[in-house]
Amino acid sequence: MFSTCARLIRKSSPAVLNYSTLSTAQSGRLSKLSRNFSLSAVENFHTSRSDLISPSSSHCFTPVIIHKRNFAKMASFETNGIVPDVIDKAPGELMNVCYGDVQAKEGNVLTPTQVKDQPELSWNAEADSFYTICMTDPDAPSREDPKFREWHHWLVVNVPGCKLQNGDVLSAYIGSGPPKDTGLHRYVFLVYRQKCKREFDETRLKNNSADGRGGFKIAEFAKKYELGTPVAGNFFQAEYDDYVPKLYEKLGVKTEEPKKDPKAKGAKAGEKPKETKAEAPKDAKPEAAKEAKPEAAKEATPEAPKEATPEAPKEEEQKAAAP
């Protein structure tokens, strides 16, 4: 089939191909030609056919692939800020990202519960090529304050064609875990075509720890290993839900509770009364102090120990129960 297509491209004037009838490998090779301006692509053949089959010269031709992909969709990477927050240029096409019954669809909102397990991916891959796959979050810890940009969730290299299971896992998959009250985070999937199968000098990261995940830059990684621009991509958004604490527990991440006002603690512990009692005799006149001492001592000695001893354990119990 592909050799027939190639002859049409070289000899016909013009060549019109039906993209939906091609195999994955064939469509991948033809898509590559279209990106190199050797081929043109249109969305609706019926409305464009009259224009396409009217070459100005018998020596000129406009090869065309008819397929279902809508090139306008790739603009979503710019409207959602992925360009330039993550990459400089939008991917060549959309990839399929499936979490069971739900899919990532250019920024649709999914929940951490829905994306806790590794998804199934597919794109127009060449069977004899190797690919790098990445899932990254540029909004860590929040989109307003992305000081840990990027926090990468998944990184697989040397993937032969679309056979993800045969790739080399550099960073095992971790689902979305946006912190509470940080709004929506963008989770970006990108596919890069490698020049060949190669070694990657990177630390292997498991999915039971958050170490080594933050401060990652997929664009710098791609530059380091000469991966070029991404050939496919997609993304979704998610915010905190009830699954996130479970994920943090698995990763060994401790969440800090809001700190209480120390002044409020002092009032409960009886610090203020102690200060007022200590200041009163210092500021008082000597004669008044002498007269007050015997009476205060008689009243204070039996009462102070009785009240102080039972209160101390109650406070300790409250502190122990707080965590």
JOSUL-V21820 format. One record per residue. N is the residue number from 1. PSI is psi as a letter, one per 30 degrees, with the letter a starting at -180 (none if undefined). D_FIRST is the distance of its C-alpha to the first C-alpha in Angstrom with 2 decimals. Layout:
N,PSI,D_FIRST
N,PSI,D_FIRST
This chain:
1,e,0.00
2,e,3.78
3,e,5.53
4,e,5.21
5,e,6.33
6,e,8.74
7,e,10.11
8,e,10.78
9,e,12.55
10,e,14.55
11,f,15.55
12,l,15.52
13,j,18.57
14,l,17.71
15,k,14.02
16,k,13.64
17,k,10.79
18,j,11.44
19,e,11.66
20,f,12.64
21,f,9.44
22,l,7.72
23,l,8.87
24,e,12.00
25,e,11.04
26,e,8.20
27,e,10.79
28,e,13.45
29,e,12.35
30,e,11.90
31,e,15.20
32,e,16.80
33,e,16.12
34,e,17.62
35,f,20.63
36,g,21.13
37,g,21.37
38,f,18.47
39,l,16.99
40,l,19.01
41,k,18.73
42,l,20.67
43,e,21.78
44,j,22.55
45,e,20.45
46,e,23.11
47,f,25.89
48,f,24.16
49,e,22.23
50,e,25.30
51,e,25.77
52,e,22.24
53,h,22.06
54,i,25.39
55,k,25.06
56,f,28.50
57,l,27.56
58,f,25.17
59,f,24.52
60,k,23.68
61,l,20.52
62,i,19.61
63,k,15.95
64,k,15.77
65,k,13.95
66,j,15.43
67,l,16.27
68,f,19.33
69,k,20.88
70,j,24.22
71,f,25.10
72,f,28.75
73,e,28.94
74,f,28.95
75,f,32.35
76,f,33.80
77,f,33.92
78,e,36.38
79,f,38.38
80,g,38.96
81,g,40.01
82,e,37.39
83,j,36.96
84,g,39.27
85,e,40.88
86,e,38.06
87,l,35.51
88,f,35.75
89,k,32.44
90,l,30.42
91,l,27.15
92,f,23.85
93,l,22.96
94,k,24.51
95,l,24.11
96,k,25.03
97,j,28.44
98,k,29.68
99,i,33.21
100,c,33.17
101,f,33.62
102,l,33.92
103,l,31.61
104,k,32.22
105,i,31.64
106,h,32.63
107,g,36.27
108,l,37.05
109,k,40.07
110,l,39.77
111,l,42.62
112,e,43.21
113,e,43.56
114,f,40.04
115,g,38.45
116,f,40.60
117,l,37.84
118,k,34.71
119,l,31.80
120,k,28.19
121,k,25.78
122,k,22.11
123,l,20.16
124,i,16.80
125,k,17.16
126,k,15.37
127,f,15.81
128,g,17.36
129,l,19.71
130,k,23.16
131,l,24.73
132,k,28.25
133,k,29.21
134,k,32.52
135,k,34.63
136,l,37.71
137,j,40.69
138,g,42.18
139,h,45.10
140,k,47.23
141,f,49.90
142,l,49.46
143,e,47.70
144,e,51.12
145,i,52.02
146,h,48.90
147,f,50.96
148,g,48.73
149,k,45.42
150,l,42.93
151,j,43.28
152,k,40.01
153,f,39.14
154,k,36.12
155,j,34.53
156,k,31.82
157,l,30.27
158,h,27.83
159,j,25.53
160,j,22.38
161,b,19.47
162,g,20.82
163,i,23.07
164,e,26.31
165,f,28.44
166,g,27.62
167,l,28.79
168,j,32.29
169,j,34.60
170,e,37.02
171,j,38.51
172,l,38.34
173,k,37.64
174,k,40.68
175,l,40.57
176,k,42.15
177,h,45.93
178,k,47.30
179,l,51.10
180,k,53.33
181,g,54.18
182,g,51.58
183,a,49.45
184,k,45.67
185,k,43.63
186,k,40.06
187,j,37.68
188,k,34.68
189,k,31.43
190,k,29.52
191,k,26.49
192,k,26.45
193,k,23.84
194,l,25.77
195,e,25.48
196,l,25.81
197,k,27.57
198,l,31.23
199,k,34.75
200,j,36.19
201,i,39.96
202,l,40.72
203,k,43.02
204,k,41.47
205,k,42.66
206,l,43.11
207,g,43.21
208,g,46.93
209,l,48.24
210,g,47.89
211,k,48.80
212,g,46.61
213,e,44.54
214,l,46.27
215,g,46.23
216,k,42.58
217,j,40.45
218,e,36.67
219,e,36.51
220,e,38.86
221,e,36.98
222,e,33.73
223,e,35.70
224,e,37.34
225,g,34.13
226,h,32.19
227,f,29.59
228,a,29.35
229,l,28.81
230,k,27.34
231,f,23.66
232,l,24.40
233,l,27.60
234,l,29.71
235,l,33.38
236,l,36.11
237,l,39.89
238,l,42.58
239,l,46.34
240,k,48.95
241,a,49.31
242,f,51.20
243,f,48.60
244,e,49.16
245,e,52.53
246,e,50.96
247,e,48.29
248,e,51.04
249,e,53.02
250,e,50.11
251,f,49.69
252,g,53.45
253,k,53.73
254,k,57.19
255,k,57.70
256,k,60.95
257,l,63.19
258,k,64.99
259,k,68.17
260,l,71.45
261,k,74.14
262,f,76.60
263,e,79.47
264,e,78.74
265,e,78.81
266,e,82.14
267,e,83.69
268,e,82.72
269,f,84.00
270,g,87.37
271,e,87.23
272,e,88.81
273,e,91.88
274,e,92.45
275,e,92.42
276,e,94.85
277,e,97.23
278,e,97.23
279,e,97.84
280,e,100.65
281,f,103.28
282,e,102.53
283,f,103.13
284,l,106.07
285,l,109.71
286,e,111.35
287,e,113.98
288,e,111.47
289,e,109.32
290,e,112.29
291,e,113.23
292,f,109.69
293,e,109.02
294,e,111.08
295,e,109.93
296,e,106.26
297,e,106.42
298,e,107.98
299,e,105.41
300,e,102.39
301,e,103.03
302,f,102.69
303,e,99.91
304,e,97.54
305,e,96.73
306,e,96.41
307,e,93.81
308,e,91.95
309,e,91.38
310,f,89.49
311,e,87.33
312,e,85.74
313,f,83.84
314,e,82.52
315,e,80.85
316,e,79.35
317,e,77.97
318,e,76.28
319,e,74.67
320,e,73.48
321,f,72.00
322,e,70.21
323,none,67.11
